[in-house]
Amino acid sequence: MSINSIDHNEMSDVSSKWDFKDETASHISQNKRQQAEARRRIEMLRDIRASGLTIEEAKELGLIH
């Protein structure tokens, strides 16, 4: 398919049907967000430990804030 064969009117019609809420995770509860953030932090700390760095070294490198 060529870029010239795209129907631009059809594309704009489809894009006008998108809502901002479709692109955000506003329907996810605050508790689920906190759980996901905690899982990411735990995974990051496991990766740091596996690499042989100490927590202090990771902080100095900017891996942990």
Contacts in CASP RR format, 6 or more apart in sequence:
PFRMAT RR
TARGET T0000
AUTHOR 0000-0000-0000
METHOD contacts of the structure
MODEL  1
MSINSIDHNEMSDVSSKWDFKDETASHISQNKRQQAEARRRIEMLRDIRA
SGLTIEEAKELGLIH
21 27 0 8 1.000
25 33 0 8 1.000
44 63 0 8 1.000
44 64 0 8 1.000
45 64 0 8 1.000
48 55 0 8 1.000
48 58 0 8 1.000
48 63 0 8 1.000
48 64 0 8 1.000
53 61 0 8 1.000
53 63 0 8 1.000
55 64 0 8 1.000
58 64 0 8 1.000
END
